Amino acid sequence: MRILLVGEYSRLHNSLKEGLTALGHEVVLMGNKDGFKDYPVDIYINQSFQNKFLHKFKVGIYKLFGIDLGSLEIAYKVKKKLTSLPRFDVVQLINESSFSIQPKAELKLLQFLKTNTNKLFVLSCSYDHSSVKHMLNNGFTYSAMTPYLNDRSLKDHYKFKLQYLNKDFTTLHHYILDHTNGIIATDMDYHLPLVGNSKYRGLIPNPINTDKIDYLPMDLDGKIKIFHGINSHAALTKGNAYFTEALKIIEERYADKIAIIATTNVPYKDYIQRYNNCHILLDMVYAYDQGYNALEAMAKGKVVFTGAEQEWLNHYNLEEDSVAINALPDVAYLVEKLSWLIEHPEKISAISLQARAFIEKEHHYKTIAQHYLKTWTKF
C-alpha cells in the first residue's frame, strides 16, 4: 500500500509509519512538526507568517477582507506537493483539523485529498467536535474541560477547544462523517464520545516502537527520582497544578529520600532524555487513558501517574496500580499514592516490569500497524 499520514501529535504517526514500513508498505508523513516539539516529517508544511511583522500583516488582511493568508498558503503548499506524487491507497488525518487552518479551508483540502486517494480516514486523538461536546456535556467524571466547567471566566483560555463546537467546525465535522471512510479513536478519552456513532471504526491503541525504546532497569539504591515535565500551554487542561501542589508536600515529607526533576516547554528529544533516570513520572491528571508521553515512559519502565480509569482497566482486563497509577484531581490522593511508592520501593520495581510488558502486549508498533491495515481494508 501507498499511505499518506497527515499531521503529527506526540509521535503517533511516526511510530505508525515505522510499523507500516516494517511490514513492507510505502508511507509518507506530512505535517508541521507540532511546533516546539519538532517531530520528524517527510513533507514539512507550515505557514510563513511567523515573525511579528508578517503576523500583523496577516491579521490586518483578515480584518479588512476576511481572507486568511496562512490558510491559503498551507492549502497551496499541500496541493503543490501532493500533485507531484503518485496516488495514495489510504490517507489518514491526525485530527478533524489536521492542517491547523480555518475549517472552511480544511474542508476544501479534504475534498482535494479525496480525489487523490481510494480511502480517507480521520483519527480522534486530540480535541475535536465529538470529544469537546462529550466533555462539556459532563460525559466524563472529570476531563480537560473541568477547569472551564468550574470557572467560566477561563473562556479565553479555552478558545481553542471551544472552537470545535462553532458553526464552521461543526460543518467540517459533519462533512467528515458523510464523506470519509471512518473515524478511529486512539484511546478511551476519544473512544467513549464516539460509541454509537455509525462512522466510528473502533479504538486502535497508540503504537509504540519498543525496538527503539530500551527498558531501563530500576536502580533504587539512592534517592527515588520523580520527574514532572510541564508544557505551559497545556498545563491547565492536563491538571499539572495538582502534581505541583502534591510535590511540595512530598518534598517536605521525604526530603532525604527523593529528588524532584522539573522541566518546562522542552523539545521532545530533550524531554525524553531528561526523564531517563527517573523512577516516577507525573504525566497528566485530566485523562481516562494514557497519552503518548506516558506510554513511552511506561515502555522504559517508569511508574507513571496518568489516566488509568476503571473504563481503561476493564478494557485491558487490568488490576488497579498494576501498570500505571491513576492520577486524580485530588492533591491528598496524589500525596497518598506517591507516599505509598516511596515507602514501598519494591512496588516501583514490580510496576516497572509490568508497565513494559503491557506496552509490548497492547501497543507494539507492528501489531498496531496490522490493526490499522485491517481497519483500512475492511472499511
C-alpha positions in Angstrom: 0.0 0.0 0.0 0.9 3.6 -0.5 -0.1 5.5 2.6 -0.2 9.3 3.4 -0.3 10.2 7.1 -1.2 13.9 7.6 -0.2 15.7 10.8 1.6 14.6 13.9 0.8 14.7 17.7 3.2 13.2 20.2 5.0 11.0 17.6 1.9 8.8 16.9 2.2 8.9 13.1 5.9 8.5 13.2 5.6 5.2 15.2 2.7 4.1 12.9 4.9 4.8 9.9 7.7 2.7 11.4 5.3 -0.2 11.9 3.8 0.1 8.4 7.2 0.4 6.8 8.5 -2.7 8.7 5.5 -4.6 7.2 6.5 -3.6 3.7 4.3 -0.6 2.9 5.3 2.8 1.5 4.5 5.7 3.8 4.8 9.5 3.5 4.3 11.7 6.6 3.2 15.3 6.0 2.9 17.9 8.8 4.1 20.9 10.7 6.3 19.1 13.3 3.8 20.1 16.1 5.5 23.4 17.0 8.4 23.3 19.5 8.1 19.5 19.8 9.8 19.3 16.4 8.7 15.8 15.3 10.2 14.4 12.1 8.1 14.6 8.9 8.8 13.8 5.3 7.0 16.8 3.9 7.2 19.9 6.1 4.1 22.1 5.6 3.9 25.4 7.6 2.9 29.0 7.0 5.4 31.8 6.6 3.6 34.3 8.9 5.7 33.5 12.0 7.5 36.7 12.8 5.8 39.7 14.4 5.6 41.9 11.3 4.2 39.2 9.0 1.8 38.0 11.6 0.4 41.6 12.0 0.2 41.8 8.2 -1.8 38.5 8.1 -4.1 39.7 10.8 -4.7 43.0 9.1 -5.6 41.4 5.8 -8.1 39.1 7.7 -9.7 42.1 9.4 -10.0 44.1 6.2 -11.0 41.4 3.7 -11.8 38.2 5.8 -9.0 36.4 4.0 -6.7 34.2 6.0 -3.4 34.2 4.2 -2.0 31.4 6.3 -4.8 29.1 5.3 -4.3 30.0 1.7 -0.6 29.3 1.9 -1.0 25.9 3.6 -3.6 24.8 1.0 -1.4 25.9 -1.9 1.6 24.0 -0.5 -0.3 20.9 0.2 -1.8 20.8 -3.3 1.5 21.6 -4.9 3.3 18.8 -3.0 0.6 16.1 -3.5 0.0 16.9 -7.2 3.6 15.8 -7.9 3.2 12.5 -6.0 1.6 9.2 -7.2 -1.9 8.5 -5.9 -2.2 7.0 -2.4 -4.2 4.0 -1.4 -5.0 5.4 2.0 -4.8 8.9 3.5 -5.2 9.3 7.3 -5.6 12.6 9.1 -4.3 13.1 12.6 -7.4 15.2 13.5 -10.5 16.9 12.1 -8.3 20.0 11.9 -5.1 18.3 10.9 -3.7 21.3 8.9 -4.5 23.8 11.7 -6.1 26.2 9.4 -9.6 27.7 9.0 -12.3 24.9 8.9 -13.6 26.1 5.5 -10.1 25.7 4.1 -9.7 22.3 5.9 -12.9 21.2 4.2 -11.6 22.2 0.8 -8.4 20.3 1.4 -10.4 17.2 2.4 -12.3 17.5 -0.9 -8.9 17.7 -2.7 -7.5 14.7 -0.7 -10.5 12.6 -1.7 -9.5 13.0 -5.3 -6.0 11.7 -4.5 -6.8 8.5 -2.6 -9.1 5.5 -2.5 -9.8 5.8 1.2 -9.7 8.7 3.7 -9.7 8.1 7.5 -9.6 10.6 10.4 -8.2 10.0 13.8 -9.7 11.2 17.1 -6.7 11.6 19.3 -6.9 15.2 20.3 -9.7 17.8 20.8 -12.4 17.6 18.1 -16.1 18.1 17.8 -17.2 14.8 19.4 -14.7 14.9 22.4 -15.3 18.5 23.3 -19.1 18.1 23.1 -18.8 15.0 25.3 -16.7 16.8 27.9 -19.0 19.9 28.0 -22.0 17.6 28.5 -20.3 16.1 31.6 -19.8 12.8 29.8 -16.7 12.2 32.0 -16.4 12.5 35.7 -13.5 14.9 35.0 -11.8 16.0 31.8 -9.6 18.6 30.3 -12.7 20.8 30.3 -13.2 20.5 34.0 -11.5 23.8 34.9 -13.7 25.6 32.4 -16.9 23.9 33.7 -15.9 25.0 37.2 -14.9 28.6 36.2 -16.5 30.1 33.0 -14.1 33.1 33.4 -11.5 30.8 31.8 -13.3 31.0 28.4 -10.5 32.9 26.7 -8.0 30.2 27.8 -10.4 27.6 26.3 -11.0 29.3 23.0 -9.0 26.7 21.0 -11.1 23.8 22.5 -14.5 25.6 22.3 -14.0 26.5 18.6 -14.7 22.9 17.7 -18.4 23.5 18.5 -18.8 26.6 16.4 -20.7 26.6 13.1 -17.8 26.2 10.7 -16.1 23.3 12.7 -19.5 21.6 13.1 -19.9 21.8 9.4 -16.4 20.3 8.9 -17.2 17.5 11.4 -20.4 16.5 9.6 -18.6 16.6 6.2 -16.1 14.1 7.7 -18.9 11.9 8.9 -20.5 12.0 5.5 -17.5 11.8 3.1 -14.8 9.8 4.8 -14.4 6.1 5.4 -14.5 6.5 9.1 -13.1 7.8 12.4 -10.6 5.8 14.5 -10.0 6.6 18.2 -6.6 6.1 19.8 -7.6 5.8 23.5 -10.5 5.7 25.9 -10.8 9.5 26.1 -11.7 9.6 22.4 -13.4 6.2 22.2 -16.1 6.9 24.8 -17.5 10.0 23.0 -17.8 8.1 19.7 -19.6 5.0 21.0 -22.8 4.6 18.9 -21.5 6.8 16.0 -22.2 5.0 12.7 -18.9 6.2 11.2 -16.8 5.1 14.2 -14.4 2.3 13.3 -13.2 1.4 16.8 -10.3 2.0 19.1 -6.8 1.2 17.9 -4.2 1.9 20.7 -1.3 4.2 20.2 1.6 2.4 18.5 4.9 2.4 20.5 8.2 1.4 18.8 9.6 -0.8 21.6 12.5 -1.7 19.2 13.7 1.9 19.7 12.9 2.2 23.4 15.0 0.2 25.8 13.7 -0.9 29.1 15.8 0.8 31.8 16.1 -1.5 34.9 15.3 0.3 38.2 18.2 1.3 40.4 16.7 2.0 43.8 20.0 2.2 45.8 19.9 6.0 46.0 17.1 8.6 46.2 13.8 8.0 44.3 13.7 10.4 41.4 10.3 12.0 40.5 10.0 13.7 37.1 7.4 16.4 36.3 7.6 17.8 32.8 5.3 20.7 32.1 4.0 22.1 28.8 2.9 25.5 29.9 0.4 25.8 27.0 -1.4 22.7 28.2 -0.8 22.8 32.0 -4.3 23.9 32.9 -6.0 21.3 30.8 -3.7 18.5 32.0 -4.0 19.3 35.6 -0.3 19.9 36.3 -1.1 22.2 39.3 -2.3 19.1 41.3 1.1 17.5 40.8 2.9 20.7 41.7 1.0 21.0 45.0 1.4 17.3 45.8 5.2 17.6 45.2 5.5 20.4 47.7 4.1 18.2 50.4 6.2 15.2 49.3 9.4 17.2 49.1 8.9 18.4 52.7 7.9 15.0 54.0 10.6 12.9 52.2 13.4 15.4 51.6 16.1 12.8 52.4 14.5 10.1 50.2 13.6 11.8 47.0 14.9 14.1 44.2 12.5 16.1 42.0 13.3 16.9 38.4 11.1 19.5 36.8 11.1 20.9 33.2 9.0 23.4 31.2 8.5 23.5 27.4 11.5 21.5 26.3 11.6 19.9 22.8 10.6 16.2 22.6 14.2 15.0 22.2 15.3 16.8 25.3 12.2 15.8 27.2 12.8 12.1 26.8 16.4 12.4 27.8 15.7 14.3 31.0 13.4 11.7 32.4 15.6 8.7 31.6 17.0 8.5 35.1 13.7 9.0 37.0 11.7 6.3 38.7 8.3 8.0 38.8 6.9 10.3 36.1 4.0 12.6 36.6 2.2 12.9 33.3 -1.4 14.2 33.5 -4.5 14.3 35.7 -7.4 15.0 33.4 -7.5 11.8 31.4 -9.0 8.3 31.5 -6.3 6.7 29.4 -2.6 7.3 28.6 -1.3 9.7 26.1 1.9 9.2 24.1 4.4 10.6 26.6 3.0 8.3 29.3 3.2 5.2 27.0 6.8 5.8 26.0 7.7 6.3 29.7 5.9 3.1 30.6 7.9 1.3 27.8 11.1 2.4 29.6 9.8 1.0 32.8 8.8 4.3 34.6 6.0 4.3 37.1 3.6 6.8 35.5 0.9 8.9 37.1 -1.6 9.3 34.3 -5.1 8.4 33.1 -5.9 4.8 34.2 -9.6 4.9 35.0 -11.9 2.0 35.6 -13.1 2.0 31.9 -9.4 1.6 30.8 -8.8 -1.2 33.4 -11.9 -3.0 32.2 -10.9 -2.7 28.5 -7.5 -4.2 29.1 -8.5 -6.5 32.0 -6.1 -5.0 34.4 -5.9 -4.5 38.2 -5.6 -1.1 39.7 -2.0 0.2 40.2 -0.6 -2.8 38.2 1.0 -1.0 35.2 0.3 2.7 35.9 -1.1 4.9 38.7 -4.4 6.6 38.0 -3.9 10.3 38.6 -7.0 12.1 40.1 -7.6 15.9 40.6 -7.1 15.4 44.3 -3.8 16.6 46.0 -4.3 14.4 49.1 -4.9 11.3 46.9 -1.7 12.0 44.9 0.3 12.5 48.0 -1.0 9.2 49.3 -0.1 7.3 46.2 3.4 8.9 46.0 4.0 8.2 49.7 3.0 4.5 49.1 5.6 4.1 46.4 8.3 5.9 48.3 7.7 3.8 51.4 7.4 0.6 49.4 10.1 0.8 46.6 9.5 -2.9 45.8 6.2 -1.7 44.3 8.1 0.6 41.9 10.2 -2.3 40.7 7.1 -4.5 40.2 5.1 -1.8 38.3 8.1 -1.0 36.2 8.3 -4.6 34.8 4.6 -4.8 34.4 4.4 -1.5 32.5 6.9 -2.6 29.9 5.2 -5.9 29.5 1.8 -4.1 29.0 3.3 -1.8 26.3 4.8 -4.8 24.4 1.5 -6.7 24.5 -1.0 -3.9 23.8 0.9 -1.2 22.0 3.6 -2.8 19.9 4.0 -0.7 16.8 4.0 -3.6 14.3 0.9 -5.2 15.9 -0.9 -1.8 15.9 0.1 -1.2 12.2 -1.6 -4.5 11.4 -4.8 -3.3 13.2 -4.8 -0.2 11.0 -4.3 -2.2 7.8 -7.2 -4.5 8.8 -9.4 -1.5 9.5 -8.5 0.4 6.3 -9.1 -2.7 4.3 -12.4 -3.5 5.9 -14.0 -0.1 5.5 
